Amino acid sequence: MPNHNVRLLVGLTILLTGCEVGPDYRQPQLDLPAIDDYSKAATEDVDKFVCSEWWTVFQDSVLDTLEKQAIEHNADLKQAMANIEIAMEEAGISMSNLLPSVKTDMSGGKTHPSRRMSATATDSVDYLGTIGISYEVDFFGKYRRANEAAMAQLLSSKAAREVVMLAVTSNVAKTYFSIRALDAKLAVATRTLKTREESYSVYKDRFATGYCTELDCLRLEAEMASIKTTVLDLEIALAKAETSLKALIGCSPREIISQKVTRGASIERLKIPCNVSNNIPSDLITRRPDVLQAECQLIAANAAIGETMALHFPSFSLTAAYGFESKLLSNLFASNANMWKFLSGISLPIFNGGKISAMTRKAEINYQKALLSYGGAVKTAFREVLDSLISRRKNSEIVVSRTRQVNALKKSYNLALSQKESGLIGLLDLLDVERGLLSAEMELVAALQNHLNSVVDLCKALGGGWKQNSLL
C-alpha cells in the first residue's frame, strides 16, 4: 500500500476515534454516615420491608389484589410508561447521529435550453441513479455527549416510573387502611347510636309518665343527635375513601359508580410487621429510585456541558456516492456508465454573537441546579427513613397505650352502668363515661391506622420493591 494511503487511513482512524470535550461525570461526594455505623442485623431487618411486593407484609389478600389492579390499570403508571417509550425513542434518535446516513437517489429528466442563450443549443436528457453515504465525524464528542445525556434521561424516566409505582402502591395501601379504619369507627359510632336511641326511648316513656325530668330527656336527645351526626360524617368520609380507592386502581367512570369495594381483614386483625432495628442501612442511596432519578438528571446535565462545548470546535463531514449516469435510460446500467464522487468538508464557527458561550454557561448552571436536586434527594431519603423508623416505633407504643385505655374504660362503663341501675350515680355520670369510651375507641382505631401507615411510609422510604439493576 502506498505511504500516502497509509497516512490517509491513519488520519481517518484518528478522526473517527476523536475525543470528547467537557467534564466526565463523577459521582458527587456527600457527607454520608459511615458504613461502620450500621450492623449486618439492621440491614437484614430492613430487607423485610423491601421485598418485590412490599405490601404483602400485611398479609391481606384483598390488599394484594388491589395493589395488582393498581399496577395494571393506574393512569399515572400508564403515563410513566409512555414517558419511558418517549425517552427510548429520543435515545434512538441520538444514537442515529453517531451512525452514517445512507440513501439512494434516482432521477431522470429533459432540459430544453433557451434559444436566446445559444441558437445551436439542443435538448439534453440525463438519467442518474446513485447510492450515497454521508457521515459527520464526531471528533470532539458532540453527538457522543448528546447520546450520553439521552441514555441518562432514559434511565431517569425508568426510575421515575418506579417513583410513581411506589407512590401509587403506597396510596392504595393507605386508602385501604383508611377505609378499614372508617369501617371500624362507623361500627363503634353505630353501636353507640343504637344504645343512645334505646336509652332515649326509655327516658322518653319515663318523662311521659313523670318518672324522669325533662332535662334528662333533652340531654339524651342531644347526645343521640350528636352521635347521629358523627355517623353521617363517617359515612361521607367512607364514601369518599372508597371512590378514591377505585380511582387509584384504575376503575372506569362506570365502575366508580357501580363497583363495590371488597373488604379483607378488620383493622384490628391486619398483620403489623414485627419491630425493625432503628439503624438506617448504609446503602440507602442505592435503594431509592428517586435518588437514581436525580443522579441521572445530573449525568445528563453534565453531558450537556460537553455537548455545548463541542460546538466551539470545527465539524468534519464525509460524503461519498456511487452510481450510474447516462443520456439514455436503456444504457443507465451499462458497464461504462458508472460514476462516483467523494467529498469532505469542514465547518468552523467564527462569529455567532456569543450564542454558543451562552449555551455552555446555561448548561453549567443547569448542572449546578441538578447537583442541588441530587443532594436534596439524598437528604430527603435519609430524613424520610429516620422519620418513618421513629414514627413506626412510637405508633406501636401508642397502640399499646390506647388499647390499655379502652380496656380500662370498658370496665369503667360496665361499672357505671351497674351503678346507674342501682341509683348510685346519675345519668350525666353515665353519659360522661360513655363519651370517654367512645372517644377512646375512636382514638384506638386512629392509632392502629397511624401504625399501619407508618409501616407503609417505612417501606416507601426504603425504596419498596425497587431494584436498580432491573432498570438497566
C-alpha positions, -999 to 999 in steps of 0.1 A, spaced: 0 0 0 15 34 -9 26 55 20 2 83 13 -27 58 15 -14 46 49 -12 81 62 -47 88 49 -61 56 67 -43 66 99 -57 101 97 -92 89 91 -89 65 121 -78 93 143 -107 114 131 -132 86 136 -119 79 171 -118 115 182 -121 128 217 -148 142 240 -146 177 253 -162 187 285 -161 172 320 -165 134 326 -191 125 352 -180 118 387 -205 109 415 -206 138 440 -190 133 473 -217 138 500 -214 139 538 -230 104 544 -229 84 576 -200 59 579 -208 23 570 -194 12 603 -224 28 620 -247 0 607 -248 -36 617 -255 -65 594 -285 -74 615 -300 -40 609 -297 -44 571 -313 -79 573 -342 -65 593 -347 -37 568 -348 -62 539 -381 -75 552 -396 -42 541 -381 -40 506 -394 -73 491 -407 -71 455 -443 -68 467 -437 -50 500 -475 -47 508 -476 -85 514 -461 -79 549 -497 -70 560 -509 -105 549 -542 -93 535 -553 -110 502 -577 -82 494 -550 -56 496 -527 -78 474 -554 -79 448 -560 -41 449 -523 -34 445 -521 -57 414 -551 -39 399 -535 -5 405 -502 -16 389 -520 -28 358 -546 -1 354 -535 31 372 -535 61 348 -503 77 364 -484 45 359 -495 43 322 -483 79 317 -450 70 333 -447 41 308 -454 64 279 -426 87 291 -402 57 291 -412 50 255 -407 86 245 -373 86 262 -364 53 243 -372 70 210 -352 101 220 -322 78 228 -327 61 194 -326 95 176 -295 105 195 -278 72 187 -286 76 150 -264 107 149 -234 85 156 -240 64 125 -236 71 88 -266 81 67 -272 60 36 -297 69 9 -304 63 -28 -314 88 -55 -330 81 -88 -336 110 -113 -343 115 -149 -353 145 -170 -351 165 -202 -337 200 -204 -348 225 -231 -324 254 -231 -333 290 -241 -326 298 -278 -317 333 -268 -287 319 -248 -275 298 -278 -290 293 -312 -273 260 -315 -283 246 -281 -301 213 -282 -323 195 -258 -305 173 -233 -317 142 -215 -300 129 -183 -307 98 -162 -290 93 -129 -291 66 -102 -268 67 -71 -264 53 -37 -247 77 -12 -233 77 23 -227 107 45 -212 109 79 -203 137 102 -172 127 122 -178 132 159 -143 142 165 -150 164 196 -178 142 211 -208 164 203 -230 135 194 -215 111 220 -222 136 247 -257 140 234 -261 102 234 -248 101 269 -274 126 280 -302 108 262 -293 74 278 -292 91 312 -326 106 305 -339 72 296 -327 57 328 -342 87 346 -376 81 331 -374 44 342 -365 54 377 -394 80 376 -418 52 368 -406 34 399 -411 66 419 -447 67 406 -451 30 413 -441 35 450 -464 65 453 -494 47 438 -489 14 458 -484 34 490 -515 54 484 -535 23 476 -524 7 509 -531 39 529 -565 44 513 -574 8 520 -564 12 557 -584 44 558 -615 25 546 -609 -2 572 -604 24 599 -636 43 589 -654 9 589 -643 4 625 -652 39 636 -685 36 619 -692 4 637 -684 20 671 -705 51 664 -734 30 651 -733 8 682 -732 38 704 -761 54 685 -782 23 690 -775 25 727 -784 62 728 -816 56 708 -827 28 732 -819 50 763 -837 79 748 -868 57 741 -868 46 777 -864 81 791 -890 95 768 -915 70 781 -904 78 817 -908 115 811 -943 109 797 -952 90 829 -934 115 852 -906 92 863 -878 115 850 -872 151 844 -874 169 810 -838 179 814 -826 142 814 -847 135 784 -834 165 765 -798 157 773 -802 122 760 -818 136 728 -789 159 723 -764 131 728 -783 109 703 -783 137 677 -746 143 682 -738 106 676 -761 106 646 -741 135 632 -709 116 638 -723 85 620 -733 107 590 -699 123 588 -682 89 589 -705 77 561 -695 107 540 -658 101 546 -661 64 539 -679 70 506 -651 94 495 -624 70 506 -640 42 485 -642 65 455 -606 75 459 -595 38 461 -615 29 429 -598 58 411 -564 46 423 -568 11 410 -579 24 376 -617 18 376 -637 33 347 -663 60 355 -690 33 353 -671 11 377 -665 40 401 -703 44 403 -713 7 404 -684 -13 418 -683 -22 454 -650 -21 474 -641 -55 488 -631 -58 524 -605 -80 539 -593 -83 575 -606 -58 600 -582 -31 610 -577 -48 644 -567 -81 627 -544 -67 600 -509 -80 604 -484 -54 615 -448 -65 609 -425 -71 639 -401 -45 652 -372 -34 630 -339 -20 640 -338 18 642 -305 19 622 -306 32 587 -290 10 560 -257 23 546 -268 16 510 -299 36 513 -290 59 483 -289 27 461 -323 16 473 -343 47 463 -355 53 428 -359 90 433 -322 92 442 -313 74 410 -336 97 390 -319 128 404 -285 114 397 -295 105 361 -306 141 357 -272 152 370 -254 129 345 -275 143 316 -268 179 327 -230 171 329 -231 156 294 -249 187 281 -219 208 291 -196 188 268 -222 188 241 -223 226 240 -186 230 244 -181 208 213 -200 235 193 -169 258 197 -148 233 176 -149 225 139 -171 197 125 -159 174 98 -182 157 72 -176 130 47 -198 122 17 -194 95 -9 -217 84 -38 -216 57 -64 -240 51 -92 -247 53 -129 -254 82 -153 -265 80 -189 -282 100 -216 -304 71 -224 -324 52 -199 -316 19 -216 -278 25 -210 -281 36 -174 -266 4 -160 -241 -2 -187 -206 -10 -177 -191 23 -188 -220 44 -172 -208 41 -137 -198 72 -117 -186 81 -82 -177 110 -61 -161 117 -27 -163 149 -8 -150 161 26 -158 193 44 -151 212 75 -172 238 92 -158 261 119 -179 287 138 -163 322 136 -190 346 149 -223 337 164 -230 367 188 -219 347 219 -247 321 214 -225 291 220 -209 306 250 -243 314 265 -254 278 258 -224 265 276 -230 288 306 -266 277 307 -256 240 307 -232 247 336 -260 264 355 -283 235 348 -256 212 362 -254 231 394 -291 231 397 -292 193 391 -264 189 417 -285 207 443 -315 185 434 -294 153 438 -281 164 472 -316 173 482 -329 139 471 -302 121 492 -311 143 523 -348 136 518 -341 98 516 -322 97 550 -347 121 566 -378 100 555 -363 68 567 -353 82 600 -388 98 604 -406 66 595 -384 45 618 -393 68 647 -429 70 637 -433 32 634 -418 26 669 -437 54 686 -470 45 669 -465 9 681 -463 22 717 -493 45 712 -514 15 701 -504 -4 733 -513 27 754 -547 33 736 -556 -4 739 -549 -2 777 -571 29 779 -600 13 760 -599 -18 782 -600 3 813 -629 25 800 -649 -6 790 -646 -19 826 -654 16 838 -685 18 816 -698 -16 828 -693 -5 864 -710 29 858 -739 11 841 -744 -11 871 -742 19 895 -767 38 873 -792 9 875 -786 8 913 -792 45 916 -757 53 929 -749 77 900 -770 98 878 -775 100 840 -748 126 835 -721 105 851 -730 76 828 -730 98 798 -696 111 807 -682 76 809 -699 66 776 -684 97 758 -650 88 772 -653 52 759 -665 64 725 -636 88 722 -610 63 733 -623 36 709 -621 61 680 -586 71 690 -575 35 692 -587 29 656 -568 61 646 -537 48 664 -540 14 645 -543 33 612 -513 55 620 -493 24 629 -502 7 596 -494 39 577 -460 43 594 -451 8 581 -462 19 546 -440 50 550 -411 29 561 -415 5 531 -417 35 508 -388 53 524 -366 22 520 -374 20 483 -401 -6 484 -395 -34 459 -374 -14 436 -342 -29 423 -317 -7 404 -304 -35 382 -339 -41 369 -337 -7 350 -305 -15 332 
